[in-house]
Amino acid sequence: MSKSSKKEVDLTELLSTCVDACRRGCEVIRNVRHKSLEDDGGGPSPGQRVQYKVAGDARSALTEADGASQRVIVDCLTV
């Protein structure tokens, strides 16, 4: 990498952006959870439907809420 292509990064700004992205992602999950408690009709709410990255391995569970949260976080970090 040449010296001309190096960019300085303000670590305070980077940390602030990461914390904000995390808060927004958590808010998405909280909203899904809150909605599922309100709409408890017996079946899984959309945010609670689960996919497994590794079939049958509970440690690899990924809910729709997780995916939505991840999209919000990535959007915050790529702006």
Buried (B, 14 or more C-beta within 10 A) or exposed (E): EEEEEEEEEEEEEEEEBEEEBBEBBEEBBEBBBEBBEEEEEEEEBEBEEEEEEEEEEEEEEEBBBBEBBEEBBEEBEEE
